[in-house]
């Protein structure tokens, strides 16, 4: 059993997002910055306006995701539950490298047997597997606050897209607090919207 409606949200902005340096698990205690706090309030208001019936809210244990999830849970009037399986990908040997290397040197992430992942860290398939295993087993709408690469890994898996194709494109790239909404029809997931950031004040500016 899966939630009939699944809302996947990237956390709000942090200083590391601004500096654009990969930090991996060492970033677990990074807080939202002032912009990220405003983004969290905006996405919380957006989700509250949907009037979801008996929603449940989950978040990665990383502080930035917890803070974003707390804002959403407060707006929806429900508790927040942490899910370790939805934490961000571990970039392994790539810790300390700039985000730009993810595009410029993406060939270094290709596995000889196919797939894509970080040397000394996790592959997108690894992340998708643990994320899928963590999905809640109830029919009520679920909101899950996670991270950029983890969301790309999961969405590609749920929608049947090759991870290399998903990584190379921008279809699943989430800006901070962007929302993807999926519906479960009993057999497969259907995307209602992907990486939607229209609720943010700067969207389209």
C-alpha positions as CSV (number, residue, x, y, z in Angstrom):
1,X,0.0,0.0,0.0
2,X,1.2,3.5,-0.9
3,X,-0.2,7.0,-0.2
4,X,-2.8,7.9,-2.9
5,X,-1.0,11.3,-3.2
6,X,2.7,11.8,-2.6
7,X,4.3,15.2,-2.3
8,X,8.1,15.3,-2.5
9,X,9.7,18.5,-1.3
10,X,13.3,19.6,-1.4
11,X,14.5,21.4,1.8
12,X,15.0,25.2,2.0
13,X,18.2,26.9,1.1
14,X,21.4,26.6,3.3
15,X,24.8,28.3,3.2
16,X,26.2,25.2,1.5
17,X,23.7,25.5,-1.3
18,X,24.9,29.1,-1.8
19,X,28.6,28.1,-1.8
20,X,27.7,25.1,-4.1
21,X,30.2,22.7,-2.5
22,X,29.4,19.0,-2.0
23,X,29.7,18.2,1.7
24,X,27.8,14.9,2.1
25,X,27.0,13.6,5.6
26,X,29.2,16.4,7.1
27,X,26.4,18.8,6.2
28,X,23.8,16.9,8.4
29,X,23.7,19.8,10.9
30,X,23.6,22.6,8.4
31,X,20.6,24.9,9.2
32,X,18.4,26.8,6.8
33,X,19.6,30.4,6.1
34,X,17.2,33.3,6.2
35,X,16.1,32.7,2.6
36,X,15.6,29.0,3.3
37,X,13.4,29.8,6.3
38,X,11.2,32.1,4.1
39,X,11.1,29.3,1.5
40,X,10.0,26.8,4.1
41,X,7.2,29.1,5.2
42,X,6.1,29.6,1.6
43,X,5.9,25.9,0.8
44,X,4.1,25.2,4.1
45,X,1.5,27.8,3.2
46,X,1.1,26.3,-0.2
47,X,0.6,22.8,1.0
48,X,-1.8,24.0,3.8
49,X,-3.9,25.7,1.1
50,X,-4.5,22.3,-0.6
51,X,-6.6,21.2,2.4
52,X,-5.3,17.6,2.2
53,X,-7.4,15.1,4.1
54,X,-5.5,13.6,7.1
55,X,-2.0,14.4,5.7
56,X,1.2,13.0,7.2
57,X,4.5,14.7,7.1
58,X,8.0,13.1,6.9
59,X,11.5,14.4,6.6
60,X,15.1,13.4,6.3
61,X,17.0,13.6,9.6
62,X,19.3,16.2,8.2
63,X,18.7,19.5,10.0
64,X,17.7,21.5,6.9
65,X,15.1,18.9,6.0
66,X,13.8,18.7,9.6
67,X,13.4,22.5,9.8
68,X,11.5,22.6,6.5
69,X,9.4,19.6,7.6
70,X,8.6,21.3,10.9
71,X,7.3,24.4,9.1
72,X,5.1,22.2,6.9
73,X,3.9,20.0,9.8
74,X,3.0,23.1,11.8
75,X,1.0,24.6,8.9
76,X,-0.9,21.3,8.5
77,X,-1.4,20.8,12.2
78,X,0.2,17.3,12.3
79,X,3.4,15.9,13.8
80,X,6.6,15.4,11.9
81,X,8.1,11.9,11.5
82,X,11.8,11.4,10.5
83,X,12.8,8.9,7.9
84,X,16.5,8.0,7.7
85,X,16.0,6.4,4.3
86,X,15.2,9.7,2.6
87,X,18.5,11.4,3.5
88,X,20.8,12.9,0.8
89,X,23.1,10.8,-1.4
90,X,26.6,10.2,0.0
91,X,29.1,11.7,-2.5
92,X,32.0,9.7,-1.1
93,X,35.3,10.8,-2.7
94,X,33.6,13.8,-4.2
95,X,33.2,15.6,-0.9
96,X,34.6,19.1,-1.3
97,X,34.1,19.4,-5.0
98,X,31.9,22.1,-6.5
99,X,28.4,21.4,-7.8
100,X,29.6,22.4,-11.3
101,X,31.7,19.2,-11.4
102,X,28.5,17.2,-11.4
103,X,27.9,18.3,-15.0
104,X,31.5,19.0,-16.2
105,X,32.9,15.6,-14.9
106,X,29.7,13.6,-14.9
107,X,31.5,10.9,-17.0
108,X,33.5,10.1,-13.8
109,X,30.2,9.0,-12.1
110,X,29.3,6.4,-14.8
111,X,29.7,2.8,-13.6
112,X,31.3,0.3,-16.0
113,X,28.3,-2.0,-15.7
114,X,25.8,0.8,-16.2
115,X,24.2,3.1,-13.7
116,X,25.6,6.2,-12.0
117,X,27.2,6.9,-8.6
118,X,29.9,8.4,-6.6
119,X,33.3,6.7,-6.1
120,X,33.5,5.8,-2.4
121,X,29.9,6.8,-1.9
122,X,26.4,5.8,-3.1
123,X,24.9,5.2,-6.5
124,X,21.6,6.7,-7.5
125,X,20.2,3.1,-7.6
126,X,21.3,2.7,-3.9
127,X,19.5,5.9,-2.9
128,X,16.4,5.0,-4.9
129,X,16.2,1.6,-3.2
130,X,16.5,2.9,0.4
131,X,14.1,5.8,-0.4
132,X,11.5,3.4,-1.9
133,X,11.8,1.1,1.1
134,X,11.1,4.1,3.4
135,X,7.9,5.2,1.6
136,X,5.0,5.1,4.1
137,X,2.5,2.3,3.8
138,X,-0.8,4.1,4.3
139,X,-3.4,5.6,1.9
140,X,-3.4,9.1,3.4
141,X,-1.5,11.9,1.5
142,X,2.1,12.0,2.4
143,X,4.5,14.9,2.3
144,X,8.2,13.9,2.4
145,X,11.0,16.5,2.7
146,X,14.2,15.3,1.2
147,X,17.2,16.5,-0.9
148,X,18.0,17.2,-4.5
149,X,20.0,14.2,-5.6
150,X,17.8,11.8,-3.5
151,X,14.7,13.2,-5.1
152,X,16.1,12.7,-8.6
153,X,17.0,9.1,-7.8
154,X,13.6,8.3,-6.4
155,X,11.6,10.0,-9.2
156,X,13.5,8.3,-11.9
157,X,12.9,4.9,-10.2
158,X,9.2,5.5,-9.6
159,X,8.5,6.9,-13.1
160,X,10.7,4.3,-15.0
161,X,13.4,6.7,-16.2
162,X,17.0,5.6,-16.5
163,X,19.1,7.2,-13.8
164,X,21.7,8.4,-16.3
165,X,19.1,10.1,-18.4
166,X,17.5,11.6,-15.3
167,X,20.9,13.0,-14.1
168,X,21.8,14.4,-17.5
169,X,18.5,16.3,-17.8
170,X,16.7,18.9,-15.8
171,X,13.3,17.3,-15.5
172,X,13.8,16.2,-11.9
173,X,16.0,19.0,-10.7
174,X,14.4,20.6,-7.7
175,X,15.1,24.2,-6.6
176,X,15.0,24.7,-2.9
177,X,11.4,23.8,-1.6
178,X,10.2,22.9,-5.1
179,X,7.4,20.3,-5.0
180,X,6.8,17.1,-7.0
181,X,3.3,15.6,-6.7
182,X,2.6,12.0,-7.7
183,X,-0.5,9.9,-7.6
184,X,-0.7,6.1,-7.1
185,X,-3.4,4.4,-9.1
186,X,-3.0,1.0,-7.5
187,X,-0.5,-0.2,-10.1
188,X,1.9,2.6,-10.9
189,X,2.9,6.2,-10.1
190,X,1.7,9.1,-12.2
191,X,3.4,12.5,-12.1
192,X,0.9,15.4,-11.5
193,X,3.7,18.0,-11.4
194,X,7.5,17.9,-11.2
195,X,9.9,20.3,-9.4
196,X,7.2,23.0,-9.2
197,X,8.4,26.2,-7.5
198,X,5.5,28.4,-8.5
199,X,4.6,28.9,-4.8
200,X,7.8,30.8,-4.2
201,X,7.8,34.6,-4.3
202,X,10.8,34.7,-6.7
203,X,9.4,32.0,-9.1
204,X,9.5,33.4,-12.6
205,X,11.4,36.5,-11.6
